[in-house]
Each structure stands twice: as structure tokens, then as C-alpha cells.
């Protein structure tokens, strides 16, 4: 028999012995794979002490982009207070508005009480009602930030976060102003004959469950019970002083266990330092109270002043507020 030869990688392979198989010729040997794995492990292996010293010295020698600059960005400030949580979007119905669309809301009056009415769900009624369209005017909230790079922290992130919280506080402050104006005007109207006013005076000096029940009883007469409670943290702590006869064992057990009081009875509690001390506001569910139209939410625009070596941003939002139904608002005043 004639021996045959094969060509592999441009070289003549040795002929197979008579009566046997030809040797298999591979493009890569197993040793090549082993060497590749070992090289990969060497690159990912922990550095020796001497290698770490050399690398640290190289990093520290770069004053501009080196480890010191990285360390400055990693230092965080000591937190002085809790982050502020806004309450507007939990009290009013947030309504995103399409740019260029007139913002008006349909309401109808019955003895001075306003309701939100959908134009596609109207009914024919025998009793006449007065219809109104309420236009909404937006206002702009803007805060300029400067002096961002004096501290050894991420000053930009810190300043932007503080600015967002400041804007939330301004939103809540405007909400309380319009709530107080609505309940005062509604209680003094000549057609408001169900109750003399919507305020309960607490003479004991601290909030009691009896005051809450007395306040909601007034709105019950308007067929609209209050369901939300806005309170200052100082007055909120009065709830922790209520005895077992007012709350029950389950409530006291949760308080002792460290749980935060988020509701009591039929009320959901909203705490805010913007709420004046000794003044508690009760409101109905958002869809019975008013709207919070938002043309555009919190927007951030760069406002650098290179010539003055300033880096700055402008935070602003285009929003409005409207109380369309004051029937379910009540207040409690601690004397």
C-alpha cells in the first residue's frame, strides 16, 4: 500500500504507519490554552505589597486627576437633618398639562360648594345649578445656586438636593395659604348655613382625639368627611402622649416598638414643618378638594458665569394650585 501524506499549516505531515491511523493535527495545542488561562489569572490576581506601593506612589504624584482629587469627591458631609418630603401631591390631584392648552376647570355650585365636573359625564337635572369655569394662572419658582466648589464634598449634588427640598417647601407653603383662604372665605359666606365655621379650638394645650372627631363632624354635615391630616411635627408628638383609653393596646404597642404613626382612625397623617405650630389642617381625599396643574415639573438649566468663575444652575417649575371644593376643609387651633 502506498503511504499518503497530509498538509497542515503549510507543512508536510508525517505519514501514518502501516495498519494505523494518521496523527490528528490541530491548529492550537492544549498548552496554548493553558498559557492563555494562566496569563488571564495573572492579570486579575491581587497585587503584591511592593506593586501596590509603586501604584499608589504613581497615583499620588498626579495632583490634578489622581487619588487626592478622587478622595475629595468621595467625602460626604455630616447630615444635619432629615430630607424634606413634600405634601402637595398627596393633598391635591396632580394634573399634567399639555403645553399650549388653556388650563380651565369646570365646577358647579350648590349653595356655594364647588365640585369638579367632567364635560363628558353631565346629567340633565331639573334643579338649576350655576356653572363656572375656573382659569388657572401658573407661577414660576426659581432658585439660583452658586458657590458650589468650596467644600470637600460633592457640592453640586448637595446643592441641587437642597434646592429641590427648598422648592418643595415653597409648594407646601403656598398650599397652606390657599387652604386657609378657602376655609376662611367659605365659612364667612352668607349662604354657608350648615355650621358657623370650620375651626375647633383645643383648650387643653395639646391635640386630643376628641378634637379630631369634632372637626370631622363639621365636614360630615356637608356630606364630605375629612380624611387627611396635615400637622407640624411638634404637634404630631402629642399623639404619643395619648393614654390607653384613647388609643387601645395595639396602637401603644406599635408606638413602643418604634413604628411611626402614619394614620389614626380614618385619617392619614402628613407631617411638615411648613404647617404652623398649634394649627392642624384636615382635608378630604384629593379628588374632592382641588387640583395641582403642572405645565412642566422641576427643570434644571445650566447658568454658568464663566467670566466670574462661577458654575451655577437654575431650578424652576411651572405649576399652579386651585381649591375647587372647600366643603371638606377644617382646622384645629391649639390654645
C-alpha positions, 0 to 999 in steps of 0.5 A, a space after each residue: 500500500 502506498 503511504 499518503 501524506 497530509 498538509 497542515 499549516 503549510 507543512 508536510 505531515 508525517 505519514 501514518 504507519 502501516 495498519 494505523 491511523 494518521 496523527 490528528 493535527 490541530 491548529 492550537 495545542 492544549 498548552 496554548 490554552 493553558 498559557 492563555 488561562 494562566 496569563 488571564 489569572 495573572 492579570 486579575 490576581 491581587 497585587 503584591 505589597 511592593 506593586 501596590 506601593 509603586 501604584 499608589 506612589 504613581 497615583 499620588 504624584 498626579 495632583 490634578 486627576 489622581 487619588 487626592 482629587 478622587 478622595 475629595 469627591 468621595 467625602 460626604 458631609 455630616 447630615 444635619 437633618 432629615 430630607 424634606 418630603 413634600 405634601 402637595 401631591 398627596 393633598 391635591 390631584 396632580 394634573 399634567 398639562 399639555 403645553 399650549 392648552 388653556 388650563 380651565 376647570 369646570 365646577 358647579 355650585 350648590 349653595 356655594 360648594 364647588 365640585 369638579 365636573 367632567 364635560 363628558 359625564 353631565 346629567 340633565 337635572 331639573 334643579 338649576 345649578 350655576 356653572 363656572 369655569 375656573 382659569 388657572 394662572 401658573 407661577 414660576 419658582 426659581 432658585 439660583 445656586 452658586 458657590 458650589 466648589 468650596 467644600 470637600 464634598 460633592 457640592 453640586 449634588 448637595 446643592 441641587 438636593 437642597 434646592 429641590 427640598 427648598 422648592 418643595 417647601 415653597 409648594 407646601 407653603 403656598 398650599 397652606 395659604 390657599 387652604 386657609 383662604 378657602 376655609 376662611 372665605 367659605 365659612 364667612 359666606 352668607 349662604 354657608 348655613 350648615 355650621 358657623 365655621 370650620 375651626 375647633 379650638 383645643 383648650 387643653 394645650 395639646 391635640 386630643 382625639 376628641 378634637 379630631 372627631 369634632 372637626 370631622 363632624 363639621 365636614 360630615 354635615 356637608 356630606 364630605 368627611 375629612 380624611 387627611 391630616 396635615 400637622 407640624 411635627 411638634 404637634 404630631 408628638 402629642 399623639 404619643 402622649 395619648 393614654 390607653 383609653 384613647 388609643 387601645 393596646 395595639 396602637 401603644 404597642 406599635 408606638 413602643 416598638 418604634 413604628 411611626 404613626 402614619 394614620 389614626 382612625 380614618 385619617 392619614 397623617 402628613 407631617 411638615 414643618 411648613 404647617 404652623 405650630 398649634 394649627 392642624 389642617 384636615 382635608 378630604 381625599 384629593 379628588 374632592 378638594 382641588 387640583 395641582 396643574 403642572 405645565 412642566 415639573 422641576 427643570 434644571 438649566 445650566 447658568 454658568 458665569 464663566 467670566 466670574 468663575 462661577 458654575 451655577 444652575 437654575 431650578 424652576 417649575 411651572 405649576 399652579 394650585 386651585 381649591 375647587 371644593 372647600 366643603 371638606 376643609 377644617 382646622 384645629 387651633 391649639 390654645 
